[in-house]
Amino acid sequence: MRRGELLKLPELKVTETMRKTAREDQGDQVLRCGRTPVWSATYYWFYRAKKTGTVLEIDVFTRDMILNDTRYPKYRVFLLGENKYYTYDNLCEKWRTAKIDNLSYWEGWGEIEEGYWYSSGKVWIREGDRKRITEFCHNGKEEPRAAIARWQSYSKGRKEIDEIDSEMALVPELPKDFDDFVDREVLPQYLFYDAGRKAMGDRTWTNDIVYMRVEEMYLINAEANARANHLPEAKAALKALLEQRDQATAAEVDNMNADQLLENIYYNWRVEMWAEGRGLLTLKRFHKSMVRGDNNYALTGETISYDDSRLIFEIPEREVTNNPNLQK
């Protein structure tokens, strides 16, 4: 079914039950560290669903629109039997490409209340509509937004997923002792500790020694010298590492200026220490940003800067209360 034909389908409207729920919502007072509590509603999103032939339509309403006596939905989300989906923005009269969990609450409407950012994200929906969605999506997710988002994610990557599945169908079953082999040889439990150590038994302090990878020492040396403008020493440390990793780049190190050197050091921090818990602090030290890829469930495509407030832990409220000299 074409998009123009989809819009000819009758859209669902706000029900009196939805209006009553929005008006009588008691919400919650959300405590915030060092700041006054803020009121947050139980429901900011309201869903209705219907199926027409092979098309499942989810009409999405917002609390603010309902309280303003708006009858029509903000978004109309269409899931098609051929595994396609379309989203129409009623207010802006535009087709959107965002998945349902990335739809904007306030665009085309007005200023959003502060409490929205502290809400649980819970969706109001009738039980019959929820079942209609979960049966259509059929992916193990009972919460409606999660079920739709997973269905849409599969739709986006279906070609690649089908190709992978066809290839994996040729792969034989894993040996029964494969998990034991991984634990023993590939990812040993004692990656940083001597496997022979005895709990509560190291009275002579011979086993409980952390093994640090020497590559980290070379990167620390290179970065520290580069930041101190000791470029020959920085280049020597980086070359020593790259000669074991990337000889082509190692040959170019001597011709790098200070900025190029730091950029290459940053790149090697990311590659060499991947998945070892160094990413966040490296991002902050080098003042970099990251873009959330399509493989991320939330905030897909969003650019997050090193100084984003979400990357900083707030000081616990207890510490602020008990220490009047503490400054944020």
C-alpha positions as CSV (number, residue, x, y, z in Angstrom):
1,M,0.0,0.0,0.0
2,R,1.4,3.4,-1.0
3,R,1.8,6.2,1.5
4,G,-1.0,8.3,0.0
5,E,-3.4,5.4,0.3
6,L,-2.4,5.0,4.0
7,L,-3.4,8.5,4.8
8,K,-6.8,7.8,3.4
9,L,-7.4,5.3,6.1
10,P,-9.6,6.8,8.9
11,E,-7.4,7.9,11.8
12,L,-8.1,7.1,15.4
13,K,-9.3,9.9,17.7
14,V,-8.8,10.7,21.4
15,T,-11.2,8.8,23.6
16,E,-12.9,10.1,26.7
17,T,-11.0,7.6,28.7
18,M,-7.7,9.0,27.5
19,R,-8.8,12.6,28.4
20,K,-9.9,11.4,31.9
21,T,-6.6,9.6,32.4
22,A,-4.6,12.7,31.4
23,R,-6.7,15.1,33.5
24,E,-6.7,12.9,36.6
25,D,-3.1,11.8,36.4
26,Q,-1.6,12.3,39.9
27,G,2.0,11.7,38.6
28,D,5.0,11.8,41.0
29,Q,7.3,14.3,42.6
30,V,10.8,13.4,41.3
31,L,13.7,14.1,43.7
32,R,16.7,15.7,42.1
33,C,20.2,16.1,43.6
34,G,20.7,19.6,45.0
35,R,17.6,20.9,43.2
36,T,13.9,21.3,44.0
37,P,11.7,18.2,43.2
38,V,9.8,18.4,39.9
39,W,6.4,16.9,39.1
40,S,6.3,14.3,36.4
41,A,3.2,12.8,34.8
42,T,2.6,9.0,34.8
43,Y,1.8,9.1,31.0
44,Y,3.1,11.5,28.4
45,W,2.5,9.1,25.5
46,F,-0.9,7.6,24.6
47,Y,-1.2,4.9,21.9
48,R,-4.2,3.5,20.0
49,A,-3.9,0.7,17.4
50,K,-6.0,-0.9,14.7
51,K,-5.4,-3.4,11.9
52,T,-6.6,-2.9,8.3
53,G,-5.8,-5.9,6.2
54,T,-2.1,-6.4,6.5
55,V,-1.5,-2.9,7.8
56,L,-1.2,-2.2,11.5
57,E,-1.7,1.5,12.4
58,I,-0.5,2.9,15.7
59,D,-1.8,6.4,16.4
60,V,0.4,8.3,18.8
61,F,-1.0,11.0,21.1
62,T,0.8,13.3,23.6
63,R,-0.5,14.3,27.0
64,D,-0.2,18.0,26.2
65,M,-2.3,17.7,23.0
66,I,-5.0,15.7,24.8
67,L,-5.2,18.3,27.6
68,N,-5.5,21.0,24.9
69,D,-8.6,19.2,23.5
70,T,-6.9,18.1,20.3
71,R,-8.7,15.1,18.9
72,Y,-6.3,13.8,16.3
73,P,-3.0,12.0,16.8
74,K,0.4,13.7,16.6
75,Y,1.9,10.7,14.7
76,R,0.4,7.9,12.6
77,V,2.8,4.9,12.5
78,F,2.0,2.3,9.8
79,L,3.5,-1.2,10.0
80,L,3.1,-3.1,6.7
81,G,2.9,-6.8,6.1
82,E,5.8,-6.7,3.7
83,N,8.0,-5.5,6.5
84,K,8.0,-1.8,5.8
85,Y,7.0,1.0,8.0
86,Y,6.0,4.7,7.5
87,T,5.5,7.4,10.1
88,Y,3.4,10.5,9.3
89,D,3.7,13.7,11.5
90,N,0.2,15.2,11.6
91,L,1.2,18.5,13.0
92,C,4.1,19.2,10.7
93,E,2.5,17.3,7.7
94,K,5.7,15.4,7.0
95,W,6.7,11.8,6.6
96,R,9.3,10.9,9.2
97,T,12.0,8.2,9.1
98,A,12.6,8.0,12.9
99,K,11.6,4.8,14.8
100,I,8.9,5.1,17.3
101,D,11.2,5.4,20.3
102,N,13.0,8.4,18.7
103,L,9.9,10.5,17.8
104,S,10.0,14.1,19.1
105,Y,7.4,14.9,21.8
106,W,7.3,18.7,21.3
107,E,8.2,19.5,17.7
108,G,5.5,21.5,16.0
109,W,3.6,21.9,19.3
110,G,5.3,24.1,21.9
111,E,7.7,24.1,24.8
112,I,7.9,20.9,26.7
113,E,7.5,20.8,30.5
114,E,10.5,19.9,32.6
115,G,8.9,16.9,34.2
116,Y,8.9,15.1,30.9
117,W,12.6,14.5,31.1
118,Y,12.2,12.7,34.5
119,S,9.3,10.5,33.4
120,S,9.5,6.7,33.2
121,G,8.5,6.7,29.5
122,K,5.4,4.6,30.3
123,V,2.9,4.4,27.5
124,W,-0.9,4.5,28.1
125,I,-2.7,1.9,25.9
126,R,-5.7,-0.3,26.1
127,E,-5.0,-4.0,26.7
128,G,-6.7,-5.0,23.5
129,D,-4.5,-2.6,21.5
130,R,-1.4,-3.8,23.3
131,K,-2.2,-7.4,22.3
132,R,-2.8,-6.3,18.8
133,I,0.7,-4.8,18.6
134,T,2.5,-7.7,20.3
135,E,0.8,-10.3,18.1
136,F,1.6,-8.3,14.9
137,C,5.3,-7.7,15.9
138,H,5.7,-11.2,17.3
139,N,9.2,-10.5,18.7
140,G,8.9,-11.3,22.4
141,K,8.4,-7.8,23.5
142,E,5.3,-7.1,25.6
143,E,5.7,-3.4,26.1
144,P,4.2,-1.7,23.0
145,R,6.9,0.8,22.2
146,A,9.7,-1.7,22.6
147,A,7.8,-4.2,20.4
148,I,7.3,-1.7,17.6
149,A,10.9,-0.4,17.9
150,R,12.4,-3.9,17.6
151,W,10.1,-4.6,14.6
152,Q,11.2,-1.4,12.9
153,S,14.9,-2.1,13.7
154,Y,14.5,-5.5,12.0
155,S,12.8,-3.8,9.0
156,K,15.8,-1.5,8.6
157,G,18.3,-4.2,8.7
158,R,16.3,-7.0,7.2
159,K,18.4,-7.5,4.0
160,E,21.6,-7.7,6.0
161,I,20.0,-10.0,8.6
162,D,18.6,-12.3,6.0
163,E,22.0,-12.5,4.3
164,I,23.7,-13.3,7.6
165,D,21.1,-15.9,8.5
166,S,21.5,-17.7,5.1
167,E,25.3,-17.8,5.7
168,M,25.0,-19.0,9.3
169,A,22.6,-21.8,8.2
170,L,25.7,-23.4,6.7
171,V,27.7,-23.3,10.0
172,P,27.7,-26.5,11.9
173,E,26.5,-26.7,15.5
174,L,29.1,-25.8,18.2
175,P,30.7,-28.6,20.1
176,K,29.1,-29.3,23.5
177,D,32.3,-28.2,25.3
178,F,32.7,-24.9,23.4
179,D,31.7,-22.7,26.4
180,D,34.2,-24.5,28.6
181,F,36.9,-23.9,25.9
182,V,36.0,-20.2,25.7
183,D,36.2,-19.8,29.5
184,R,39.5,-21.8,29.7
185,E,41.4,-20.6,26.6
186,V,39.8,-17.5,25.0
187,L,38.3,-15.5,27.8
188,P,39.7,-17.0,31.0
189,Q,38.0,-15.9,34.2
190,Y,41.3,-14.7,35.6
191,L,42.2,-12.4,32.8
192,F,44.0,-10.0,35.2
193,Y,44.8,-12.5,38.0
194,D,46.8,-15.7,38.4
195,A,44.4,-18.6,37.9
196,G,46.2,-20.5,40.6
197,R,45.5,-17.9,43.4
198,K,43.6,-19.1,46.4
199,A,40.9,-17.0,47.9
200,M,41.9,-15.7,51.3
201,G,45.2,-17.7,51.0
202,D,47.7,-15.1,49.8
203,R,49.6,-14.5,53.0
204,T,52.9,-14.1,51.2
205,W,51.5,-11.9,48.5
206,T,52.7,-13.9,45.5
207,N,49.5,-14.4,43.4
208,D,47.3,-11.3,43.8
209,I,49.2,-9.3,41.2
210,V,47.3,-7.4,38.4
211,Y,48.8,-7.9,35.0
212,M,48.8,-4.7,33.0
213,R,49.2,-4.7,29.2
214,V,52.5,-3.1,28.1
215,E,50.7,-1.5,25.1
216,E,49.0,0.8,27.6
217,M,52.3,2.0,28.9
218,Y,53.5,2.9,25.4
219,L,50.3,4.9,24.8
220,I,50.6,6.7,28.1
221,N,54.2,7.6,27.3
222,A,53.4,8.8,23.8
223,E,50.4,10.9,24.9
224,A,52.2,12.5,27.9
225,N,55.2,13.5,25.8
226,A,53.1,14.8,23.0
227,R,51.1,17.0,25.4
228,A,54.3,18.2,26.9
229,N,55.6,19.0,23.3
230,H,58.3,16.4,23.6
231,L,57.6,15.2,20.1
232,P,60.7,13.0,19.5
233,E,60.0,11.0,22.7
234,A,56.3,10.8,21.8
235,K,57.1,9.6,18.3
236,A,59.5,7.0,19.6
237,A,57.0,5.5,22.0
238,L,54.2,5.4,19.3
239,K,56.5,3.9,16.7
240,A,57.6,1.2,19.0
241,L,53.9,0.2,19.4
242,L,52.9,0.6,15.7
243,E,55.9,-1.4,14.5
244,Q,54.1,-4.4,16.0
245,R,50.7,-3.4,14.8
246,D,50.8,-1.2,11.6
247,Q,54.2,-0.8,10.0
248,A,52.8,1.4,7.2
249,T,51.6,4.0,9.7
250,A,54.8,3.5,11.9
251,A,56.8,4.7,8.9
252,E,54.8,7.9,8.7
253,V,55.1,8.9,12.4
254,D,58.4,10.9,12.0
255,N,56.6,13.2,9.5
256,M,53.6,14.0,11.7
257,N,53.2,17.4,13.4
258,A,51.9,17.7,16.9
259,D,48.2,17.7,16.0
260,Q,48.6,14.7,13.7
261,L,50.5,12.9,16.3
262,L,47.9,13.4,19.0
263,E,45.1,12.4,16.6
264,N,47.0,9.1,15.8
265,I,47.6,8.5,19.5
266,Y,43.8,8.9,20.1
267,Y,43.0,6.5,17.3
268,N,45.3,3.9,18.8
269,W,43.8,4.3,22.2
270,R,40.4,3.5,20.7
271,V,41.7,0.5,18.8
272,E,44.2,-1.0,21.2
273,M,42.1,-0.6,24.3
274,W,38.7,-1.4,22.7
275,A,36.2,-2.8,25.2
276,E,38.7,-2.5,28.1
277,G,36.9,0.4,29.8
278,R,39.1,3.2,28.6
279,G,36.7,4.8,26.1
280,L,35.0,7.4,28.2
281,L,38.1,9.0,29.8
282,T,39.9,8.9,26.4
283,L,37.0,10.7,24.8
284,K,37.1,13.4,27.5
285,R,40.9,13.8,27.4
286,F,41.0,14.4,23.7
287,H,37.8,16.5,23.7
288,K,36.1,14.2,21.1
289,S,32.5,13.4,20.2
290,M,30.8,10.1,19.4
291,V,27.9,9.3,17.2
292,R,25.5,6.5,18.3
293,G,25.3,4.0,15.5
294,D,22.3,2.1,14.2
295,N,23.3,-0.9,16.3
296,N,22.3,1.1,19.5
297,Y,18.7,0.7,20.8
298,A,18.4,4.2,22.2
299,L,19.6,7.6,20.9
300,T,20.4,6.2,17.5
301,G,22.2,8.7,15.3
302,E,22.7,11.2,18.2
303,T,26.0,12.9,18.5
304,I,27.3,13.0,22.1
305,S,30.1,15.4,23.1
306,Y,32.8,14.7,25.6
307,D,31.3,17.4,27.9
308,D,27.7,16.2,27.7
309,S,26.2,16.4,31.2
310,R,24.9,12.8,30.8
311,L,28.5,11.6,31.0
312,I,29.0,13.1,34.4
313,F,27.8,11.5,37.6
314,E,25.9,13.9,39.9
315,I,27.2,14.4,43.4
316,P,25.0,12.2,45.7
317,E,22.4,14.2,47.5
318,R,23.5,12.8,50.8
319,E,27.0,14.3,50.3
320,V,25.6,17.7,49.3
321,T,23.3,17.7,52.4
322,N,25.9,16.7,54.9
323,N,28.7,18.9,53.6
324,P,27.7,22.6,53.3
325,N,31.2,23.4,52.0
326,L,30.8,21.1,49.0
327,Q,30.6,23.0,45.7
328,K,29.2,21.5,42.5
